[in-house]
Amino acid sequence: MRDKGIAILGLGTIGMALAAGILRASLVPKERLAGTTAHPETAREVQERLGITVTTDNRALAREADLLILAVKPKTVPKVLLETRDVVSPRQVLISVAAATPTSLIEEVLDRPIPVVRAMPNIPSQIGQGMTGICAGRYAKAEHLELAKAIFGTVGRVALIEEEELMDAVTALSGSGPAYACLIIEALSEGGVKMGLPRKLATELAAQALLGGAALVLASGEHPALLKDEVTTPAGVTIDGLMALEAGGLRVALIKAVMAATARGKALGRVLSSRAMSREPPWT
Ligand SMILES: NC(=O)c1ccc[n+]([C@@H]2O[C@H](COP(=O)([O-])OP(=O)(O)OC[C@H]3O[C@@H](n4cnc5c(N)ncnc54)[C@H](OP(=O)(O)O)[C@@H]3O)[C@@H](O)[C@H]2O)c1
């Protein structure tokens, strides 16, 4: 890995989190990591912040790098692919983190057998606590998935998703999940405030309760229901809290949140794909 050149096209929120993780883990030397932004001002800012070369020239970086990470917004993906497709070759690997963007769509636009890996990281990647689902495109082999594992392993956990069909569900659960967690923390904290706790303390208690519960689930490998039962003393206080949550429909609300976000991802994917097929703007 250390001899690979990595280019991150789109050094925004996720691109920068990845760049920082790669540098922190010394996956490659600084000189072998570079990236782009849309605007020269942001390029200068990000270059200063990360200490790597940042330009607005996607083509130059795409030509040089062994590994390309595409981290622009889904609607900008076509533009960047069309801009770079005549300088990329099958010796390279392209990892896309764009939500709702199937590998088939990327392969179709590139129009050559480039190994493509689709990845869905999430925002806690910024602090090394991310979760990334990765899946292989048509031309990607085990070695390319290993490269992706190494990259996203620098910012958290990585799970291999065998069927690309499931990537919209991964996006809806894990990509969007930190937003759900923050809403739950905010609501629990309001509960604390309602019961007289100062807001700052209530937020800390709520956030650490979720973090601790999550860490326990991951460390033990136990079913969350078993861990919940351990906290729930007969005729104790927790069972009353749980009853209120069930009566309020929290469980079904969360299931529906993942269903709704998955449906939205699939719909967005269909729009992007149909534009690609008909070469509608911004595909032309
Ligand atoms: N944010 C998340 O939690 C998250 C999680 C998983 C996946 N993703 C995916 O990650 C991708 C990026 O999301 P983000 O939240 O990081 O977006 P963002 O913060 O808006 O970053 C987008 C970056 O792309 C740059 N850019 C725009 N047009 C470009 C072009 N033509 N060439 C090169 N760079 C260009 C922007 O540069 P300027 O700043 O100069 O405009 C910016 O640096 C999306 O596809 C999203 O689906 C995001």
The ligand as a MOL file (V3000), in Angstrom:
LIG
                    3D

  0  0  0     0  0            999 V3000
M  V30 BEGIN CTAB
M  V30 COUNTS 48 52 0 0 0
M  V30 BEGIN ATOM
M  V30 1 N -21.3380 13.7090 4.5990 0
M  V30 2 C -21.6090 12.4540 4.9060 0
M  V30 3 O -21.9680 12.0960 6.0450 0
M  V30 4 C -21.4590 11.3770 3.8580 0
M  V30 5 C -21.4840 10.0330 4.2640 0
M  V30 6 C -21.3010 9.0400 3.3070 0
M  V30 7 C -21.1140 9.3720 1.9770 0
M  V30 8 N -21.1350 10.6840 1.6270 0 CHG=1
M  V30 9 C -20.9540 10.9760 0.1950 0
M  V30 10 O -19.7460 11.6840 0.0640 0
M  V30 11 C -19.8330 12.5680 -1.0430 0
M  V30 12 C -19.3540 13.9390 -0.5850 0
M  V30 13 O -20.2000 14.3860 0.4450 0
M  V30 14 P -19.6980 15.5260 1.4570 0
M  V30 15 O -20.7080 15.5760 2.5300 0
M  V30 16 O -18.2640 15.2900 1.7840 0 CHG=-1
M  V30 17 O -19.8560 16.7990 0.4870 0
M  V30 18 P -19.1450 18.2270 0.5970 0
M  V30 19 O -18.6920 18.4890 1.9830 0
M  V30 20 O -20.0690 19.1860 -0.0540 0
M  V30 21 O -17.8350 18.0610 -0.2920 0
M  V30 22 C -17.8670 18.0300 -1.6900 0
M  V30 23 C -16.4710 18.3590 -2.1630 0
M  V30 24 O -16.4460 18.1650 -3.5650 0
M  V30 25 C -15.7620 19.2710 -4.1270 0
M  V30 26 N -16.1640 19.3860 -5.5310 0
M  V30 27 C -17.3320 19.8180 -6.0570 0
M  V30 28 N -17.2880 19.7780 -7.4100 0
M  V30 29 C -16.0610 19.2920 -7.7210 0
M  V30 30 C -15.4150 19.0190 -8.9300 0
M  V30 31 N -16.0110 19.2190 -10.1230 0
M  V30 32 N -14.1450 18.5310 -8.8930 0
M  V30 33 C -13.5200 18.3120 -7.7170 0
M  V30 34 N -14.0880 18.5480 -6.5240 0
M  V30 35 C -15.3360 19.0380 -6.5370 0
M  V30 36 C -16.1570 20.4520 -3.2880 0
M  V30 37 O -15.2400 21.5190 -3.4880 0
M  V30 38 P -15.6000 23.0430 -3.0520 0
M  V30 39 O -15.5970 23.0280 -1.5520 0
M  V30 40 O -14.5100 23.8560 -3.6400 0
M  V30 41 O -16.9590 23.3470 -3.6280 0
M  V30 42 C -16.0330 19.7940 -1.9090 0
M  V30 43 O -14.6950 19.7890 -1.5130 0
M  V30 44 C -21.2960 12.5480 -1.5080 0
M  V30 45 O -21.4020 11.8350 -2.7050 0
M  V30 46 C -22.0410 11.8670 -0.3930 0
M  V30 47 O -23.1100 11.0860 -0.8830 0
M  V30 48 C -21.2780 11.7010 2.5190 0
M  V30 END ATOM
M  V30 BEGIN BOND
M  V30 1 1 1 2
M  V30 2 2 2 3
M  V30 3 1 2 4
M  V30 4 1 4 5
M  V30 5 2 4 48
M  V30 6 2 5 6
M  V30 7 1 6 7
M  V30 8 2 7 8
M  V30 9 1 8 9
M  V30 10 1 8 48
M  V30 11 1 9 10
M  V30 12 1 9 46
M  V30 13 1 10 11
M  V30 14 1 11 12
M  V30 15 1 11 44
M  V30 16 1 12 13
M  V30 17 1 13 14
M  V30 18 2 14 15
M  V30 19 1 14 16
M  V30 20 1 14 17
M  V30 21 1 17 18
M  V30 22 2 18 19
M  V30 23 1 18 20
M  V30 24 1 18 21
M  V30 25 1 21 22
M  V30 26 1 22 23
M  V30 27 1 23 24
M  V30 28 1 23 42
M  V30 29 1 24 25
M  V30 30 1 25 26
M  V30 31 1 25 36
M  V30 32 1 26 27
M  V30 33 1 26 35
M  V30 34 2 27 28
M  V30 35 1 28 29
M  V30 36 1 29 30
M  V30 37 2 29 35
M  V30 38 1 30 31
M  V30 39 2 30 32
M  V30 40 1 32 33
M  V30 41 2 33 34
M  V30 42 1 34 35
M  V30 43 1 36 37
M  V30 44 1 36 42
M  V30 45 1 37 38
M  V30 46 2 38 39
M  V30 47 1 38 40
M  V30 48 1 38 41
M  V30 49 1 42 43
M  V30 50 1 44 45
M  V30 51 1 44 46
M  V30 52 1 46 47
M  V30 END BOND
M  V30 END CTAB
M  END
